[in-house]
Amino acid sequence: MSQEGRRDTTARPINRMLAWAAMICLAAGVGGASPETAGALAAGDRAAGGAAVQQPSRDDGDPGAASEGQDFVERFSQVQDVEGVSLITVSNPFGDIRLRFGGREPTLEVAAAVQQLSKDGRRLEVTVKPRDDGTAVDVRVGVVAKGSAETKDPAGSPSTAEAVSRSELGQSRADVFVLVPAVGLAVHAEARDGLLECREVRADVELVTRAGTIDCREVTGRISATSQSGEINVVLEPGATDQPQHLQTTTGDITLFAADEADLDVTLTSSGELTTDFSIDIEHRDSEEPDKLATARVGAGGHVLEMLSKRGHLRLRRLLSPEGEGAGSDAMSEDGSVAMPSRDIESSTH
């Protein structure tokens, strides 16, 4: 499948290797893809710098493979110059999105594993395209009908993709990995039911899912995260931003880990349970939904953060560095996940 857009042939091989390594791990089970996908990613030469590459595991255009219960897998890689660009958008209604720090050069790197399992010949296609005015670059996963070169649902947003049902596409999925450079960009990413993971990104990020989990840590910039029924988990970096931050769901749970040095004034609003390791003031609004409005101060306060849900449980947890001492000490495990406190901590649930 062809790709349009400017291609930079001076790609950084170290970052590209990291991208492929992450995609191989993802395909081995993290993102729900099959072992065959991992094999297809690991086999063969790596993509040439800057080229948009699809390398199917079987002859291109053979949807019959899906009907035989076999995976039809493609690899995708593209490098895009983002000099002068202020916004990166990523939209994938058909799988996971992973965002990572991509260095300090104005170069965006995108990798993807695409499983083509539709029985009616429809295909998923990944595109990386700069907008005509040069202010933004759009990364999209859309649908191509059998025998058509035109990508339908080019926006690829969860709302417009509802017209393309999972039954029509079989178990087709695309998992996308994006290396975001630290050059003053903002990022807007949307998934539907897949994981949306953001780590070590140095940018303001806006993350949206329908039912997918949002995981965010080590972000230097403002975080805005919204989901209907998916969970939101955030480990907040002290001093990451002076701007107000916002975490919101309809029914999904929200968990925020913050150190005293984060200096937050937190508002928690929900009809669900409120759990906190910090002092909290609660106003009950029995005739309303949400029916509880609470405020908590982390450290010296001053930085605004809102946690809002209609019925989800809200958790505000205290985080210390791994070498920190005391009853509230949390630590990062070797795989980067947050380890719960090793000792009892004084927390309250309302």
ZADO-1210 file (C-alpha; in nm, 4 decimals, padded with zeros to 6 digits):
<atoms>
<atom x="00.0000" y="00.0000" z="00.0000" code="MET" pos="1"/>
<atom x="00.1425" y="00.3345" z="-00.0974" code="SER" pos="2"/>
<atom x="00.2130" y="00.6193" z="00.1404" code="GLN" pos="3"/>
<atom x="00.2210" y="00.9907" z="00.0744" code="GLU" pos="4"/>
<atom x="00.3974" y="01.2656" z="00.2649" code="GLY" pos="5"/>
<atom x="00.7452" y="01.3984" z="00.3040" code="ARG" pos="6"/>
<atom x="01.0069" y="01.1435" z="00.4014" code="ARG" pos="7"/>
<atom x="01.3297" y="01.2200" z="00.5822" code="ASP" pos="8"/>
<atom x="01.6153" y="00.9902" z="00.4849" code="THR" pos="9"/>
<atom x="01.8268" y="01.0957" z="00.7836" code="THR" pos="10"/>
<atom x="01.6337" y="00.8884" z="01.0356" code="ALA" pos="11"/>
<atom x="01.8051" y="00.8172" z="01.3639" code="ARG" pos="12"/>
<atom x="01.8736" y="00.4407" z="01.3638" code="PRO" pos="13"/>
<atom x="01.8849" y="00.4136" z="01.7438" code="ILE" pos="14"/>
<atom x="01.5342" y="00.5530" z="01.7850" code="ASN" pos="15"/>
<atom x="01.4041" y="00.3378" z="01.4994" code="ARG" pos="16"/>
<atom x="01.5552" y="00.0283" z="01.6571" code="MET" pos="17"/>
<atom x="01.3897" y="00.1184" z="01.9871" code="LEU" pos="18"/>
<atom x="01.0601" y="00.1610" z="01.8056" code="ALA" pos="19"/>
<atom x="01.0841" y="-00.1802" z="01.6443" code="TRP" pos="20"/>
<atom x="01.1909" y="-00.3418" z="01.9709" code="ALA" pos="21"/>
<atom x="00.8866" y="-00.1938" z="02.1426" code="ALA" pos="22"/>
<atom x="00.6587" y="-00.3038" z="01.8603" code="MET" pos="23"/>
<atom x="00.7910" y="-00.6590" z="01.8785" code="ILE" pos="24"/>
<atom x="00.7229" y="-00.6694" z="02.2532" code="CYS" pos="25"/>
<atom x="00.3793" y="-00.5194" z="02.1912" code="LEU" pos="26"/>
<atom x="00.2968" y="-00.7795" z="01.9274" code="ALA" pos="27"/>
<atom x="00.4084" y="-01.0621" z="02.1518" code="ALA" pos="28"/>
<atom x="00.1063" y="-01.0040" z="02.3702" code="GLY" pos="29"/>
<atom x="00.1053" y="-00.6615" z="02.5347" code="VAL" pos="30"/>
<atom x="-00.1275" y="-00.5112" z="02.2780" code="GLY" pos="31"/>
<atom x="-00.3359" y="-00.8194" z="02.2143" code="GLY" pos="32"/>
<atom x="-00.1716" y="-00.9125" z="01.8850" code="ALA" pos="33"/>
<atom x="-00.0817" y="-01.2715" z="01.8071" code="SER" pos="34"/>
<atom x="00.2597" y="-01.4434" z="01.8209" code="PRO" pos="35"/>
<atom x="00.2513" y="-01.4545" z="01.4398" code="GLU" pos="36"/>
<atom x="00.2595" y="-01.0751" z="01.4389" code="THR" pos="37"/>
<atom x="00.5742" y="-01.0785" z="01.6509" code="ALA" pos="38"/>
<atom x="00.7334" y="-01.3220" z="01.4077" code="GLY" pos="39"/>
<atom x="00.6467" y="-01.1072" z="01.1099" code="ALA" pos="40"/>
<atom x="00.7928" y="-00.7994" z="01.2788" code="LEU" pos="41"/>
<atom x="01.1117" y="-00.9746" z="01.3798" code="ALA" pos="42"/>
<atom x="01.1747" y="-01.1378" z="01.0401" code="ALA" pos="43"/>
<atom x="01.3420" y="-00.9652" z="00.7468" code="GLY" pos="44"/>
<atom x="01.5356" y="-00.6437" z="00.7049" code="ASP" pos="45"/>
<atom x="01.4416" y="-00.3372" z="00.9032" code="ARG" pos="46"/>
<atom x="01.2798" y="-00.0472" z="00.7196" code="ALA" pos="47"/>
<atom x="01.5133" y="00.1859" z="00.5304" code="ALA" pos="48"/>
<atom x="01.5444" y="00.5339" z="00.6842" code="GLY" pos="49"/>
<atom x="01.2464" y="00.7535" z="00.6051" code="GLY" pos="50"/>
<atom x="01.0589" y="00.5035" z="00.3918" code="ALA" pos="51"/>
<atom x="00.6998" y="00.4135" z="00.4551" code="ALA" pos="52"/>
<atom x="00.7137" y="00.0358" z="00.4464" code="VAL" pos="53"/>
<atom x="00.4478" y="-00.2341" z="00.4548" code="GLN" pos="54"/>
<atom x="00.5831" y="-00.5880" z="00.4530" code="GLN" pos="55"/>
<atom x="00.2949" y="-00.8360" z="00.4630" code="PRO" pos="56"/>
<atom x="00.3605" y="-01.1837" z="00.5898" code="SER" pos="57"/>
<atom x="00.1738" y="-01.3237" z="00.2864" code="ARG" pos="58"/>
<atom x="00.1014" y="-01.2102" z="-00.0656" code="ASP" pos="59"/>
<atom x="-00.0550" y="-00.8627" z="-00.0605" code="ASP" pos="60"/>
<atom x="-00.4262" y="-00.8551" z="-00.1287" code="GLY" pos="61"/>
<atom x="-00.5077" y="-01.2100" z="-00.0257" code="ASP" pos="62"/>
<atom x="-00.7958" y="-01.1796" z="00.2186" code="PRO" pos="63"/>
<atom x="-00.8459" y="-01.5517" z="00.1899" code="GLY" pos="64"/>
<atom x="-00.5737" y="-01.5994" z="00.4453" code="ALA" pos="65"/>
<atom x="-00.8021" y="-01.4549" z="00.7095" code="ALA" pos="66"/>
<atom x="-01.0812" y="-01.6945" z="00.6238" code="SER" pos="67"/>
<atom x="-00.8406" y="-01.9832" z="00.6752" code="GLU" pos="68"/>
<atom x="-00.7790" y="-01.8658" z="01.0291" code="GLY" pos="69"/>
<atom x="-00.4295" y="-01.7383" z="00.9526" code="GLN" pos="70"/>
<atom x="-00.2970" y="-01.3945" z="01.0395" code="ASP" pos="71"/>
<atom x="-00.2224" y="-01.1496" z="00.7600" code="PHE" pos="72"/>
<atom x="00.0330" y="-00.9128" z="00.9060" code="VAL" pos="73"/>
<atom x="00.1937" y="-00.5957" z="00.7763" code="GLU" pos="74"/>
<atom x="00.4711" y="-00.3828" z="00.9191" code="ARG" pos="75"/>
<atom x="00.4671" y="-00.0078" z="00.8774" code="PHE" pos="76"/>
<atom x="00.7367" y="00.2520" z="00.9374" code="SER" pos="77"/>
<atom x="00.7612" y="00.6175" z="00.8374" code="GLN" pos="78"/>
<atom x="00.9781" y="00.9115" z="00.9372" code="VAL" pos="79"/>
<atom x="00.8343" y="01.2610" z="00.8957" code="GLN" pos="80"/>
<atom x="01.0040" y="01.6005" z="00.9157" code="ASP" pos="81"/>
<atom x="00.8091" y="01.8211" z="01.1612" code="VAL" pos="82"/>
<atom x="01.0054" y="02.1450" z="01.1292" code="GLU" pos="83"/>
<atom x="00.7583" y="02.4291" z="01.1931" code="GLY" pos="84"/>
<atom x="00.4795" y="02.1906" z="01.3025" code="VAL" pos="85"/>
<atom x="00.2918" y="02.2740" z="01.6244" code="SER" pos="86"/>
<atom x="00.0487" y="01.9775" z="01.6541" code="LEU" pos="87"/>
<atom x="00.0683" y="01.5999" z="01.6124" code="ILE" pos="88"/>
<atom x="-00.2617" y="01.4101" z="01.6018" code="THR" pos="89"/>
<atom x="-00.2831" y="01.0321" z="01.6324" code="VAL" pos="90"/>
<atom x="-00.6102" y="00.8459" z="01.5801" code="SER" pos="91"/>
<atom x="-00.6519" y="00.4681" z="01.5929" code="ASN" pos="92"/>
<atom x="-00.9987" y="00.3166" z="01.6478" code="PRO" pos="93"/>
<atom x="-00.8652" y="-00.0352" z="01.5802" code="PHE" pos="94"/>
<atom x="-00.5992" y="-00.1010" z="01.8452" code="GLY" pos="95"/>
<atom x="-00.3450" y="00.0497" z="02.0831" code="ASP" pos="96"/>
<atom x="-00.1456" y="00.3722" z="02.0704" code="ILE" pos="97"/>
<atom x="00.1901" y="00.4116" z="02.2440" code="ARG" pos="98"/>
<atom x="00.3608" y="00.7492" z="02.2647" code="LEU" pos="99"/>
<atom x="00.7282" y="00.7841" z="02.3629" code="ARG" pos="100"/>
<atom x="00.9990" y="01.0500" z="02.3773" code="PHE" pos="101"/>
<atom x="01.1634" y="01.0787" z="02.0354" code="GLY" pos="102"/>
<atom x="01.4693" y="01.2973" z="02.0883" code="GLY" pos="103"/>
<atom x="01.5279" y="01.6667" z="02.0273" code="ARG" pos="104"/>
<atom x="01.5460" y="01.6771" z="01.6488" code="GLU" pos="105"/>
<atom x="01.2334" y="01.7836" z="01.4507" code="PRO" pos="106"/>
<atom x="01.1649" y="01.4293" z="01.3318" code="THR" pos="107"/>
<atom x="00.8524" y="01.2221" z="01.3994" code="LEU" pos="108"/>
<atom x="00.8875" y="00.8445" z="01.3797" code="GLU" pos="109"/>
<atom x="00.5871" y="00.6132" z="01.3445" code="VAL" pos="110"/>
<atom x="00.5835" y="00.2327" z="01.3487" code="ALA" pos="111"/>
<atom x="00.2843" y="-00.0015" z="01.3384" code="ALA" pos="112"/>
<atom x="00.1871" y="-00.3685" z="01.3300" code="ALA" pos="113"/>
<atom x="-00.1292" y="-00.4278" z="01.1277" code="VAL" pos="114"/>
<atom x="-00.3225" y="-00.7555" z="01.1263" code="GLN" pos="115"/>
<atom x="-00.5453" y="-00.7863" z="00.8182" code="GLN" pos="116"/>
<atom x="-00.8178" y="-01.0350" z="00.9128" code="LEU" pos="117"/>
<atom x="-01.1262" y="-00.9067" z="00.7302" code="SER" pos="118"/>
<atom x="-01.3205" y="-01.1677" z="00.5354" code="LYS" pos="119"/>
<atom x="-01.4740" y="-00.9194" z="00.2908" code="ASP" pos="120"/>
<atom x="-01.1481" y="-00.7738" z="00.1639" code="GLY" pos="121"/>
<atom x="-01.1503" y="-00.4559" z="00.3692" code="ARG" pos="122"/>
<atom x="-00.8108" y="-00.3474" z="00.4897" code="ARG" pos="123"/>
<atom x="-00.6707" y="-00.1222" z="00.7593" code="LEU" pos="124"/>
<atom x="-00.4235" y="00.1391" z="00.6402" code="GLU" pos="125"/>
<atom x="-00.1879" y="00.3641" z="00.8365" code="VAL" pos="126"/>
<atom x="-00.1179" y="00.7117" z="00.6999" code="THR" pos="127"/>
<atom x="00.1166" y="00.9877" z="00.8132" code="VAL" pos="128"/>
<atom x="00.0319" y="01.3139" z="00.6394" code="LYS" pos="129"/>
<atom x="00.1237" y="01.6784" z="00.6992" code="PRO" pos="130"/>
<atom x="-00.1601" y="01.9267" z="00.6624" code="ARG" pos="131"/>
<atom x="-00.1535" y="02.1687" z="00.3725" code="ASP" pos="132"/>
<atom x="-00.0830" y="02.4689" z="00.5936" code="ASP" pos="133"/>
<atom x="00.2165" y="02.2939" z="00.7516" code="GLY" pos="134"/>
<atom x="00.0988" y="02.3416" z="01.1104" code="THR" pos="135"/>
<atom x="00.0127" y="01.9807" z="01.1912" code="ALA" pos="136"/>
<atom x="00.0861" y="01.6188" z="01.1041" code="VAL" pos="137"/>
<atom x="-00.1938" y="01.3588" z="01.1224" code="ASP" pos="138"/>
<atom x="-00.1287" y="00.9917" z="01.1971" code="VAL" pos="139"/>
<atom x="-00.4392" y="00.7887" z="01.1104" code="ARG" pos="140"/>
<atom x="-00.5627" y="00.4314" z="01.0894" code="VAL" pos="141"/>
<atom x="-00.8461" y="00.4097" z="00.8362" code="GLY" pos="142"/>
<atom x="-01.0310" y="00.1503" z="00.6283" code="VAL" pos="143"/>
<atom x="-00.9768" y="00.0723" z="00.2608" code="VAL" pos="144"/>
<atom x="-01.2512" y="-00.1149" z="00.0739" code="ALA" pos="145"/>
<atom x="-01.1634" y="-00.4135" z="-00.1435" code="LYS" pos="146"/>
<atom x="-01.0307" y="-00.3027" z="-00.4800" code="GLY" pos="147"/>
<atom x="-01.0133" y="00.0631" z="-00.3755" code="SER" pos="148"/>
<atom x="-00.7053" y="00.2793" z="-00.3360" code="ALA" pos="149"/>
<atom x="-00.8973" y="00.5386" z="-00.1366" code="GLU" pos="150"/>
<atom x="-00.8849" y="00.5293" z="00.2418" code="THR" pos="151"/>
<atom x="-01.2342" y="00.5617" z="00.3823" code="LYS" pos="152"/>
<atom x="-01.2868" y="00.7180" z="00.7214" code="ASP" pos="153"/>
<atom x="-00.9623" y="00.9144" z="00.6754" code="PRO" pos="154"/>
<atom x="-01.0183" y="01.0965" z="01.0031" code="ALA" pos="155"/>
<atom x="-01.0195" y="00.7618" z="01.1792" code="GLY" pos="156"/>
<atom x="-01.1717" y="00.9061" z="01.4951" code="SER" pos="157"/>
<atom x="-01.3733" y="00.6872" z="01.7333" code="PRO" pos="158"/>
<atom x="-01.6947" y="00.8698" z="01.6429" code="SER" pos="159"/>
<atom x="-01.6717" y="00.8295" z="01.2652" code="THR" pos="160"/>
<atom x="-01.5301" y="00.4789" z="01.2908" code="ALA" pos="161"/>
<atom x="-01.8458" y="00.3523" z="01.4596" code="GLU" pos="162"/>
<atom x="-01.9890" y="00.2956" z="01.1110" code="ALA" pos="163"/>
<atom x="-01.7256" y="00.0258" z="01.0582" code="VAL" pos="164"/>
<atom x="-01.8203" y="-00.2560" z="01.2914" code="SER" pos="165"/>
<atom x="-01.5778" y="-00.5082" z="01.4367" code="ARG" pos="166"/>
<atom x="-01.7782" y="-00.7897" z="01.2755" code="SER" pos="167"/>
<atom x="-01.7187" y="-00.6406" z="00.9310" code="GLU" pos="168"/>
<atom x="-01.3449" y="-00.6265" z="00.9916" code="LEU" pos="169"/>
<atom x="-01.3179" y="-00.9597" z="01.1695" code="GLY" pos="170"/>
<atom x="-01.0363" y="-00.9374" z="01.4237" code="GLN" pos="171"/>
<atom x="-00.8334" y="-00.6899" z="01.2197" code="SER" pos="172"/>
<atom x="-00.6327" y="-00.4552" z="01.4373" code="ARG" pos="173"/>
<atom x="-00.3518" y="-00.2020" z="01.4164" code="ALA" pos="174"/>
<atom x="-00.1135" y="-00.1155" z="01.6988" code="ASP" pos="175"/>
<atom x="00.0695" y="00.2143" z="01.6566" code="VAL" pos="176"/>
<atom x="00.3943" y="00.3327" z="01.8167" code="PHE" pos="177"/>
<atom x="00.4917" y="00.7020" z="01.7899" code="VAL" pos="178"/>
<atom x="00.8207" y="00.8676" z="01.8886" code="LEU" pos="179"/>
<atom x="00.7380" y="01.2323" z="01.9661" code="VAL" pos="180"/>
<atom x="01.0267" y="01.4813" z="01.9447" code="PRO" pos="181"/>
<atom x="01.0700" y="01.7467" z="02.2142" code="ALA" pos="182"/>
<atom x="01.0497" y="02.0492" z="01.9851" code="VAL" pos="183"/>
<atom x="00.7528" y="02.2391" z="02.1313" code="GLY" pos="184"/>
<atom x="00.4801" y="02.0218" z="01.9819" code="LEU" pos="185"/>
<atom x="00.1387" y="01.9468" z="02.1292" code="ALA" pos="186"/>
<atom x="-00.0089" y="01.5961" z="02.0918" code="VAL" pos="187"/>
<atom x="-00.3730" y="01.4946" z="02.0528" code="HIS" pos="188"/>
<atom x="-00.4292" y="01.1152" z="02.0538" code="ALA" pos="189"/>
<atom x="-00.7576" y="00.9232" z="02.0263" code="GLU" pos="190"/>
<atom x="-00.8222" y="00.5516" z="02.0628" code="ALA" pos="191"/>
<atom x="-01.1509" y="00.3662" z="02.0952" code="ARG" pos="192"/>
<atom x="-01.1227" y="00.0512" z="02.3066" code="ASP" pos="193"/>
<atom x="-00.7461" y="00.0019" z="02.2885" code="GLY" pos="194"/>
<atom x="-00.4756" y="00.1068" z="02.5318" code="LEU" pos="195"/>
<atom x="-00.3497" y="00.4653" z="02.5054" code="LEU" pos="196"/>
<atom x="-00.0111" y="00.4821" z="02.6726" code="GLU" pos="197"/>
<atom x="00.2071" y="00.7928" z="02.7066" code="CYS" pos="198"/>
<atom x="00.5535" y="00.7745" z="02.8636" code="ARG" pos="199"/>
<atom x="00.8451" y="01.0179" z="02.8840" code="GLU" pos="200"/>
<atom x="00.6869" y="01.2535" z="02.6322" code="VAL" pos="201"/>
<atom x="00.8002" y="01.6158" z="02.6549" code="ARG" pos="202"/>
<atom x="00.4882" y="01.7887" z="02.5248" code="ALA" pos="203"/>
<atom x="00.1388" y="01.8938" z="02.6230" code="ASP" pos="204"/>
<atom x="-00.0816" y="01.5890" z="02.5601" code="VAL" pos="205"/>
<atom x="-00.4566" y="01.5444" z="02.5141" code="GLU" pos="206"/>
<atom x="-00.5590" y="01.1773" z="02.5363" code="LEU" pos="207"/>
<atom x="-00.9071" y="01.0435" z="02.4552" code="VAL" pos="208"/>
<atom x="-01.0613" y="00.6934" z="02.4579" code="THR" pos="209"/>
<atom x="-01.4074" y="00.5418" z="02.4718" code="ARG" pos="210"/>
<atom x="-01.3433" y="00.2263" z="02.6788" code="ALA" pos="211"/>
<atom x="-00.9675" y="00.1925" z="02.6489" code="GLY" pos="212"/>
<atom x="-00.7313" y="00.2450" z="02.9423" code="THR" pos="213"/>
<atom x="-00.5178" y="00.5596" z="02.9492" code="ILE" pos="214"/>
<atom x="-00.1770" y="00.5221" z="03.1174" code="ASP" pos="215"/>
<atom x="00.0427" y="00.8289" z="03.1520" code="CYS" pos="216"/>
<atom x="00.3758" y="00.8772" z="03.3315" code="ARG" pos="217"/>
<atom x="00.6943" y="01.0861" z="03.3152" code="GLU" pos="218"/>
<atom x="00.5268" y="01.3463" z="03.0941" code="VAL" pos="219"/>
<atom x="00.6800" y="01.6933" z="03.0930" code="THR" pos="220"/>
<atom x="00.3858" y="01.9090" z="02.9933" code="GLY" pos="221"/>
<atom x="00.0140" y="01.9506" z="03.0549" code="ARG" pos="222"/>
<atom x="-00.1994" y="01.6345" z="03.0699" code="ILE" pos="223"/>
<atom x="-00.5636" y="01.6253" z="02.9640" code="SER" pos="224"/>
<atom x="-00.7141" y="01.2738" z="02.9677" code="ALA" pos="225"/>
<atom x="-01.0771" y="01.1808" z="02.8949" code="THR" pos="226"/>
<atom x="-01.2520" y="00.8418" z="02.8718" code="SER" pos="227"/>
<atom x="-01.6089" y="00.7211" z="02.8919" code="GLN" pos="228"/>
<atom x="-01.5680" y="00.3858" z="03.0677" code="SER" pos="229"/>
<atom x="-01.1925" y="00.3291" z="03.0494" code="GLY" pos="230"/>
<atom x="-00.9554" y="00.3700" z="03.3427" code="GLU" pos="231"/>
<atom x="-00.7160" y="00.6629" z="03.3674" code="ILE" pos="232"/>
<atom x="-00.3861" y="00.6082" z="03.5513" code="ASN" pos="233"/>
<atom x="-00.1401" y="00.8969" z="03.5849" code="VAL" pos="234"/>
<atom x="00.1943" y="00.9306" z="03.7618" code="VAL" pos="235"/>
<atom x="00.2501" y="01.3046" z="03.7778" code="LEU" pos="236"/>
<atom x="00.5939" y="01.4596" z="03.7444" code="GLU" pos="237"/>
<atom x="00.6685" y="01.7482" z="03.9863" code="PRO" pos="238"/>
<atom x="00.7151" y="02.0760" z="03.8021" code="GLY" pos="239"/>
<atom x="00.5992" y="01.9334" z="03.4696" code="ALA" pos="240"/>
<atom x="00.3680" y="02.2259" z="03.3952" code="THR" pos="241"/>
<atom x="00.2135" y="02.5364" z="03.5477" code="ASP" pos="242"/>
<atom x="-00.1050" y="02.4916" z="03.3444" code="GLN" pos="243"/>
<atom x="-00.4290" y="02.3407" z="03.4823" code="PRO" pos="244"/>
<atom x="-00.4593" y="01.9655" z="03.4219" code="GLN" pos="245"/>
<atom x="-00.7775" y="01.7638" z="03.3724" code="HIS" pos="246"/>
<atom x="-00.8668" y="01.3938" z="03.4144" code="LEU" pos="247"/>
<atom x="-01.2272" y="01.2944" z="03.3371" code="GLN" pos="248"/>
<atom x="-01.4410" y="00.9843" z="03.2862" code="THR" pos="249"/>
<atom x="-01.8085" y="00.8966" z="03.2851" code="THR" pos="250"/>
<atom x="-01.7882" y="00.5636" z="03.4717" code="THR" pos="251"/>
<atom x="-01.4192" y="00.4722" z="03.4537" code="GLY" pos="252"/>
<atom x="-01.1928" y="00.4880" z="03.7592" code="ASP" pos="253"/>
<atom x="-00.9193" y="00.7524" z="03.7858" code="ILE" pos="254"/>
<atom x="-00.5959" y="00.6979" z="03.9805" code="THR" pos="255"/>
<atom x="-00.3404" y="00.9760" z="04.0268" code="LEU" pos="256"/>
<atom x="-00.0013" y="00.9273" z="04.1920" code="PHE" pos="257"/>
<atom x="00.1637" y="01.2531" z="04.3007" code="ALA" pos="258"/>
<atom x="00.4615" y="01.3414" z="04.5179" code="ALA" pos="259"/>
<atom x="00.4504" y="01.6218" z="04.7719" code="ASP" pos="260"/>
<atom x="00.6807" y="01.8198" z="04.5433" code="GLU" pos="261"/>
<atom x="00.4042" y="01.8344" z="04.2801" code="ALA" pos="262"/>
<atom x="00.2406" y="02.1155" z="04.4841" code="ASP" pos="263"/>
<atom x="-00.1162" y="02.0563" z="04.3652" code="LEU" pos="264"/>
<atom x="-00.4597" y="02.1875" z="04.4486" code="ASP" pos="265"/>
<atom x="-00.6784" y="01.8925" z="04.3489" code="VAL" pos="266"/>
<atom x="-01.0542" y="01.8911" z="04.2961" code="THR" pos="267"/>
<atom x="-01.2242" y="01.5490" z="04.3056" code="LEU" pos="268"/>
<atom x="-01.5862" y="01.5196" z="04.1898" code="THR" pos="269"/>
<atom x="-01.7771" y="01.1898" z="04.1640" code="SER" pos="270"/>
<atom x="-02.0643" y="00.9803" z="04.2949" code="SER" pos="271"/>
<atom x="-01.8177" y="00.6926" z="04.3289" code="GLY" pos="272"/>
<atom x="-01.5709" y="00.6297" z="04.6102" code="GLU" pos="273"/>
<atom x="-01.3003" y="00.8852" z="04.6835" code="LEU" pos="274"/>
<atom x="-00.9727" y="00.7454" z="04.8173" code="THR" pos="275"/>
<atom x="-00.6826" y="00.9660" z="04.9181" code="THR" pos="276"/>
<atom x="-00.3551" y="00.9619" z="05.1113" code="ASP" pos="277"/>
<atom x="-00.3855" y="01.3379" z="05.1691" code="PHE" pos="278"/>
<atom x="-00.6113" y="01.5527" z="05.3849" code="SER" pos="279"/>
<atom x="-00.9409" y="01.6133" z="05.2119" code="ILE" pos="280"/>
<atom x="-01.2482" y="01.8347" z="05.2526" code="ASP" pos="281"/>
<atom x="-01.5753" y="01.6963" z="05.1160" code="ILE" pos="282"/>
<atom x="-01.8999" y="01.8668" z="05.0283" code="GLU" pos="283"/>
<atom x="-02.1948" y="01.6274" z="04.9904" code="HIS" pos="284"/>
<atom x="-02.4561" y="01.7106" z="04.7289" code="ARG" pos="285"/>
<atom x="-02.7141" y="01.4387" z="04.7855" code="ASP" pos="286"/>
<atom x="-02.9624" y="01.5638" z="04.5279" code="SER" pos="287"/>
<atom x="-02.7052" y="01.5924" z="04.2480" code="GLU" pos="288"/>
<atom x="-02.4882" y="01.3672" z="04.0372" code="GLU" pos="289"/>
<atom x="-02.1993" y="01.3635" z="04.0941" code="PRO" pos="290"/>
<atom x="-02.2932" y="01.3823" z="04.4616" code="ASP" pos="291"/>
<atom x="-01.9536" y="01.4591" z="04.6171" code="LYS" pos="292"/>
<atom x="-01.7163" y="01.7514" z="04.5631" code="LEU" pos="293"/>
<atom x="-01.3835" y="01.7285" z="04.7438" code="ALA" pos="294"/>
<atom x="-01.0642" y="01.9307" z="04.7567" code="THR" pos="295"/>
<atom x="-00.7168" y="01.8187" z="04.8580" code="ALA" pos="296"/>
<atom x="-00.3802" y="01.9918" z="04.8763" code="ARG" pos="297"/>
<atom x="-00.0589" y="01.8145" z="04.7793" code="VAL" pos="298"/>
<atom x="00.2549" y="01.9783" z="04.9151" code="GLY" pos="299"/>
<atom x="00.2363" y="02.3581" z="04.9022" code="ALA" pos="300"/>
<atom x="-00.0440" y="02.3591" z="04.6435" code="GLY" pos="301"/>
<atom x="-00.0717" y="02.6158" z="04.3673" code="GLY" pos="302"/>
<atom x="-00.0934" y="02.3940" z="04.0582" code="HIS" pos="303"/>
<atom x="-00.4517" y="02.3121" z="03.9587" code="VAL" pos="304"/>
<atom x="-00.5621" y="01.9587" z="03.8732" code="LEU" pos="305"/>
<atom x="-00.9212" y="01.8352" z="03.8339" code="GLU" pos="306"/>
<atom x="-01.0370" y="01.4739" z="03.8690" code="MET" pos="307"/>
<atom x="-01.3961" y="01.4403" z="03.7495" code="LEU" pos="308"/>
<atom x="-01.6225" y="01.1399" z="03.6999" code="SER" pos="309"/>
<atom x="-01.9933" y="01.0774" z="03.7051" code="LYS" pos="310"/>
<atom x="-01.9709" y="00.7434" z="03.8879" code="ARG" pos="311"/>
<atom x="-01.6116" y="00.6235" z="03.8721" code="GLY" pos="312"/>
<atom x="-01.3875" y="00.5751" z="04.1761" code="HIS" pos="313"/>
<atom x="-01.1249" y="00.8476" z="04.2235" code="LEU" pos="314"/>
<atom x="-00.7928" y="00.7699" z="04.3926" code="ARG" pos="315"/>
<atom x="-00.5339" y="01.0314" z="04.4890" code="LEU" pos="316"/>
<atom x="-00.2235" y="00.8467" z="04.6046" code="ARG" pos="317"/>
<atom x="00.1022" y="00.9733" z="04.7571" code="ARG" pos="318"/>
<atom x="00.4196" y="00.8932" z="04.5666" code="LEU" pos="319"/>
<atom x="00.7767" y="00.9194" z="04.6941" code="LEU" pos="320"/>
<atom x="01.1023" y="00.8405" z="04.5197" code="SER" pos="321"/>
<atom x="01.2212" y="00.4776" z="04.5554" code="PRO" pos="322"/>
<atom x="01.4853" y="00.5840" z="04.8088" code="GLU" pos="323"/>
<atom x="01.2294" y="00.7808" z="05.0082" code="GLY" pos="324"/>
<atom x="01.1567" y="00.6755" z="05.3634" code="GLU" pos="325"/>
<atom x="00.8368" y="00.6714" z="05.5600" code="GLY" pos="326"/>
<atom x="00.5002" y="00.5035" z="05.5604" code="ALA" pos="327"/>
<atom x="00.3883" y="00.6631" z="05.2357" code="GLY" pos="328"/>
<atom x="00.6744" y="00.5377" z="05.0220" code="SER" pos="329"/>
<atom x="00.5878" y="00.4014" z="04.6804" code="ASP" pos="330"/>
<atom x="00.8411" y="00.2708" z="04.4300" code="ALA" pos="331"/>
<atom x="00.8695" y="00.1964" z="04.0625" code="MET" pos="332"/>
<atom x="00.9066" y="-00.1698" z="03.9782" code="SER" pos="333"/>
<atom x="01.1636" y="-00.2883" z="03.7242" code="GLU" pos="334"/>
<atom x="00.9102" y="-00.2942" z="03.4409" code="ASP" pos="335"/>
<atom x="00.8233" y="00.0698" z="03.5046" code="GLY" pos="336"/>
<atom x="00.4912" y="00.0043" z="03.6736" code="SER" pos="337"/>
<atom x="00.3988" y="00.1692" z="04.0016" code="VAL" pos="338"/>
<atom x="00.4487" y="-00.0599" z="04.2983" code="ALA" pos="339"/>
<atom x="00.1959" y="-00.0084" z="04.5749" code="MET" pos="340"/>
<atom x="00.3328" y="00.0988" z="04.9147" code="PRO" pos="341"/>
<atom x="00.5314" y="-00.1695" z="05.0908" code="SER" pos="342"/>
<atom x="00.3961" y="-00.0547" z="05.4283" code="ARG" pos="343"/>
<atom x="00.0567" y="00.0485" z="05.5429" code="ASP" pos="344"/>
<atom x="-00.0226" y="00.4089" z="05.4642" code="ILE" pos="345"/>
<atom x="-00.2805" y="00.6343" z="05.6182" code="GLU" pos="346"/>
<atom x="-00.5480" y="00.6730" z="05.3536" code="SER" pos="347"/>
<atom x="-00.9165" y="00.7424" z="05.3664" code="SER" pos="348"/>
<atom x="-01.2077" y="00.6358" z="05.1501" code="THR" pos="349"/>
<atom x="-01.5340" y="00.8268" z="05.1232" code="HIS" pos="350"/>
</atoms>
